[in-house]
Amino acid sequence: MRLVKALLCQLLALAVVLALRLWAPAPITPWPAVILQALLAGLFSRWIGQPLWWLPMHLLFMPAVLLSQTFHLPAGWYLLGLLGLVLVFWGTVKGDVPLFLSSNAVSEALIAIVRREQARSFADIGAGLGTIVAPLATACPDVRILALERAPLPWLFSACRCRRHPNVRAKLASFWDLDLGQFDVVFAFLSPLVMARVGAKIRREMRGGSLFVSSSFPIPEGNPESVLDLADSRKTKLYCYRIAP
Ligand SMILES: C[S@@+](CC[C@H](N)C(=O)[O-])C[C@H]1O[C@@H](n2cnc3c(N)ncnc32)[C@H](O)[C@@H]1O
């Protein structure tokens, strides 16, 4: 639905600019027309209440198209670029969680948590490029670690990155199909959109006494045992939920 809305903003802005070009007393050259189209698309996007992060995409889309025309690249390059984006961002178009990475401060905090908990097993349920699991595997070689990832390219990257760590299993699958009851500590850095469903899943599946750690996004109406404020550039908060016995 969001994609349809974005497309509508772009098409509407294009229609206005084309109409202006038809009826304007003097011809409008390509760059002013494209800039006007981009501004209108951004305006329409705000008007229909799209989230703010769509604004830069609307502002950059048509200028990028016009710019790309000047390079005369073979069509195959665009297809390759699209394929690369699909393999990295996978379900993002459907509103799924995109790839963005945790800081070193987060991975260090998780190493401390896993040690304090004396955890034997750990899962990152959206492992991305292995930013969390790779340092954890080095620091805690006795912990059994699952790096679960749904997008093919990040999964491949984290699998290669962790190939020398026998305690890490990098699996290409969705966490919605995983039983979280097998782990002492589960980590997630996902999106506010899924946290209510994730909350229901951890309450249903995780063992009493185990720990769920969510980076940046709390579980709605959840009651964290502790919240860690990290001193990284994003001022990340780690919400730690102890599962009731
Ligand atoms: C914000 S990134 C976090 C990456 C890494 N955990 C970190 O902290 O640096 C979220 C990751 O979760 C993955 N993801 C989203 N939905 C998923 C699902 N249902 N199952 C497995 N992975 C998923 C995305 O592809 C993305 O790589």
The ligand as a Tripos MOL2 file, in Angstrom:
@<TRIPOS>MOLECULE
LIG
   27    29     1     0     0
SMALL
NO_CHARGES

@<TRIPOS>ATOM
      1 C1         18.1290   -3.6400   11.6440 C.3       1 LIG1
      2 S1         18.9180   -5.0510   10.9000 S.3       1 LIG1
      3 C2         19.8920   -5.6350   12.2620 C.3       1 LIG1
      4 C3         21.1380   -6.3700   11.8400 C.3       1 LIG1
      5 C4         22.0110   -6.9110   13.0030 C.3       1 LIG1
      6 N1         21.2440   -7.7040   13.9200 N.3       1 LIG1
      7 C5         22.6420   -5.7730   13.7690 C.2       1 LIG1
      8 O1         22.1970   -5.5270   14.8990 O.co2     1 LIG1
      9 O2         23.5650   -5.1330   13.2450 O.co2     1 LIG1
     10 C6         17.5290   -6.1710   10.8560 C.3       1 LIG1
     11 C7         17.7800   -7.4180   10.0470 C.3       1 LIG1
     12 O3         16.6910   -8.3110   10.2820 O.3       1 LIG1
     13 C8         16.4230   -9.0070    9.0680 C.3       1 LIG1
     14 N2         15.0470   -9.5120    9.1390 N.ar      1 LIG1
     15 C9         13.9030   -8.8040    9.0010 C.ar      1 LIG1
     16 N3         12.8320   -9.6030    9.1250 N.ar      1 LIG1
     17 C10        13.3190  -10.8470    9.3510 C.ar      1 LIG1
     18 C11        12.7100  -12.1170    9.5680 C.ar      1 LIG1
     19 N4         11.3850  -12.2550    9.5850 N.pl3     1 LIG1
     20 N5         13.5200  -13.1920    9.7900 N.ar      1 LIG1
     21 C12        14.8750  -13.0560    9.7880 C.ar      1 LIG1
     22 N6         15.5020  -11.8920    9.5760 N.ar      1 LIG1
     23 C13        14.7400  -10.7900    9.3700 C.ar      1 LIG1
     24 C14        16.6250   -7.9460    7.9940 C.3       1 LIG1
     25 O4         16.8560   -8.5360    6.7280 O.3       1 LIG1
     26 C15        17.8440   -7.2080    8.5430 C.3       1 LIG1
     27 O5         19.0330   -7.7470    8.0460 O.3       1 LIG1
@<TRIPOS>BOND
     1     1     2 1
     2     2     3 1
     3     2    10 1
     4     3     4 1
     5     4     5 1
     6     5     6 1
     7     5     7 1
     8     7     8 2
     9     7     9 1
    10    10    11 1
    11    11    12 1
    12    11    26 1
    13    12    13 1
    14    13    14 1
    15    13    24 1
    16    14    15 ar
    17    14    23 ar
    18    15    16 ar
    19    16    17 ar
    20    17    18 ar
    21    17    23 ar
    22    18    19 1
    23    18    20 ar
    24    20    21 ar
    25    21    22 ar
    26    22    23 ar
    27    24    25 1
    28    24    26 1
    29    26    27 1
@<TRIPOS>SUBSTRUCTURE
     1 LIG1         1 GROUP 0 **** ****
